[in-house]
Amino acid sequence: MSETAERVAVTCPSCSPDVETVHEVLKDGSGQVTVRCTECSHVHKTKIEQEEEVERDVVVSQDGDSFTATADAPPQETVAVGEEFVLETPEAIMVVRITDLQLGDEARTDEAKVEEVETFWTRAVDNVRVNVTINPTDGRRDDSRSVKIDVPGDDEFEVGETYEFGDEEFTVKSIALRDDAVGYDFNPLGEEGDTAVAKDVKRLYGDDETSSAWSAW
């Protein structure tokens, strides 16, 4: 479930005939590949055993829509909710995150071997749409509004920081995280300085800096 590696671990006949070292793959061949040792720069040919792979369905959610693709992976590889992998489709190459694993008979699980999985449920995370609730600075909740912003998945938001997107300008007060987000101590995040990347954000809550500028008039 990962992008083809440009580096492999094999023995080097020049500097390390008994212990594997990291090699750069220079050229694929029929049964053999040309590699260069990163330790001594020796170039040689070697055979790399290719593990058998199986094809699985992948359902991708993106900006409220979804489509189905397929991916190949080693049957004995263990996969889990929250993991990300590169998915190639005829239309595009994208990074997706596993949100659910469907086994046979509609059963669902958070972790399984690829051979046990019938369908990978995922969402695109290289570019994401983030929901933002913007509140007036005078506290009038009835005038709150919701907007959507499109950003790269690795963009970071920080509580206490001010952001500007088009005509919208707001200061983040709290960050609600998605259920598949990992590595955070709290949800939502509300302490000044707390950060989260866009692909982990379910919703941002912020104070409207634009309306505060208008109120000065």
ZIURBEL-V910650 format. One record per helix or strand of 2 or more residues. SS is the DSSP state (A for helix, B for strand). FROM is the first residue (numbers start at 1). TO is the last residue. If there is no record, write none. Layout:
BEGIN
((SS FROM TO) (SS FROM TO))
END
This chain:
BEGIN
((B 7 12) (B 16 28) (B 33 37) (B 43 46) (B 53 62) (B 65 74) (B 78 80) (B 84 88) (B 93 102) (A 104 106) (B 108 109) (B 111 113) (A 114 116) (B 119 124) (B 127 135) (A 141 143) (B 145 152) (B 156 158) (B 162 165) (B 168 177) (B 195 197) (A 198 200) (B 201 208) (A 209 215))
END
